[in-house]
Amino acid sequence: MNQFVKLAILVVAVMAIATPALAADGSSISFSGAFGAGIVAIGAGLGIGKLASSALESMARQPEVAGNIQTAMIIAAALIEGFTFFALFICYTQNPWATP
């Protein structure tokens, strides 16, 4: 089985188990906000790591266009970070422990 398929099955299983947890007083607690924040952080780290890796490899292969590649890399990293902050905000607002 492909590693991606195994990872996808694991993520779905953890999401199914972690979403409805029962507290000591019997009220339902949702871990979806914290779990989503973790997934967002992992995804952003992997995305920026892949972006930097590809950009550095491209600059090593073609040093004459390194400036253009670096500019495009910084813009793409800023877009990834912007989306990450938005997704973390959404996860934070869905968190039942968040203070209004």
TARA-V714929 format. One line per field, one symbol per residue. ss: DSSP state (~ for helix, > for strand, _ for the rest). phi: phi as a letter, one per 30 degrees, with the letter a starting at -180 (. if undefined). psi: psi as a letter, one per 30 degrees, with the letter a starting at -180 (. if undefined). Layout:
BEGIN
ss = ???
phi = ???
psi = ???
END
This chain:
BEGIN
ss = __~~~~~~~~~~~~~~~~_>>>_____>>>_~~~~~~~~~~~~~~~~~~~~~~~~~~~~~~_~~~~~~~~~~~~~~~~~~~~~~~~~~~~~~~~______
phi = .ddddddddddddddddddcccdddjddcccddddddddddddddddddddddddddddddbddcdddddddddddddddddddddddddddddddcddd
psi = kkeeeeeeeeeeeeeeefejkklegflkkkgeeeeeeeeeeeeeeeeeeeeeeeeeeeeeeiffgeeeeeeeeeeeeeeeeeeeeeeeeeeeffkffkk.
END
